[in-house]
């Protein structure tokens, strides 16, 4: 049985509390996200919210032949179960996948379920807004958004390929506005090469994928340098190559086991106002928990065809600040940090957690091991390495290896009992960070020259090695048979 989203969902259905579906009709325009906010979004979504099951909406208003799935990755524990790995060490698993990649393979059209139905944009009745049940998260959104579409593109000479995720809004019948964040993304490098040639860049946008793919493709440099196809990571995670299939309308490959493939071209040197249809000034909710500002100049993407599965294809979506984003962005970042620090200071960083409080990008908690007095200060070196591994990181919390980095009470206990603010805070000013952080504005802090610059913070909650004996936890008796008392 080929590995795909439907196989994963079949497995989830066998696990209590991990999957729920409803036949009650839902409007994809804000209602769907509004409902799931209460059921399972988690992360930094507006309260009240919670960690809950993945959810399939079977009856979508205006789209009788589609279903919408949300929240498949909105639980670290669920993702661990999907990948058959301990959820606490998923960063280590992804790091290993980068080191031992499994390249994608190309298959024929007749074995690609993503191409069972073909609709060409040249058909007079074609309108992507009536075909694809892309939801809006809030009434202020610039339009229906593709939030979990994996974009696959290549360099003009075809020698390098890249898979990545961008926010994409449906603008009209055959136009998508795509926000490509400046710097670091390989797709943007390829696009500049096409623009230098004044040629459109052929891409596919692949929707409805097994979770190994959206997690694997969210890696960024330096873990995956230019020319590294991130689909290789997904192949390693699922122990099976990702299958590609040639497009029917553009010279680019799509993901053969996807639910949907949008074949399109990014137009050279063409941009448009992201919220041209609403003029609300907002795009959609982004991972820091705020509505993202509409970009005045997103890239213009012209759709050439849509292909999809015949049997009620699934549109996979997410809420920007949800736990789902933390899984996709945070765990690959953990892997990148582990990779770099272990090369520089092997054995000193035991584990890393990019917590939901930072949306998976802005904050990391590092578990440090010190062997002797010569290791004193190595923890702060690890923090500096983390910042260099991922420029969008803003805050690092350092704790000893007896602290559970996944338990906020334990982390904050460290800050309250192993920390003095006058000596254990490091502030690094004038560094690059993520432009979606709303505090990075010159009118918030005059020392910030342009949007996207920030101060970085390190909270060092590790105990000085020579004082370790004074910071031992109260030791309770080990009781291997404690479960007997629950029977």
Buried (B, 14 or more C-beta within 10 A) or exposed (E): EEBBBBBBBEBBBEEEEBBBBEEEEBBBBBBBBBBBBEBBBBBBBEEEBEBBBBBBBBBBBEBEEBBBBBBBBBBBEBBBBBBEBEBBBBBBBBBBBBEEBBEBEEBEBEEBBBBBBBBBBEEEEBBBBEBBBBBBBBEBBBBBBBBBBBBBBBBBEEEBBBBBBBBBBBBBBBBBBBBBBEEBBBBBBBBEBBBEEEEBBBBBBBBBBBBBBBBBBBBBBBBBEEEBBBBBBBBBBBEBBBBBBBBBBBEBBBBBBBBBBBBBBBBBEEEBBBBBBBEBEBBBBBBBBBBBBBBEEBBBBBBBBBBBBEEEBBBBBBBBBBBBBBBBBBBBBBBBBBBBBBEBBEEBBBBBBBBBBBBBBBBBBBBBBBEEEEBEBBBBBBBBBBBBBBBBBBBBBBBBBBBBBBEEEBBEBBBEEBBEEEEBEBEEEEEBBBBBBBEBBEEEEEEBEEBBBBBBBBBBBBBBBEEEEEBEEEEEEEEEEEEEEEE
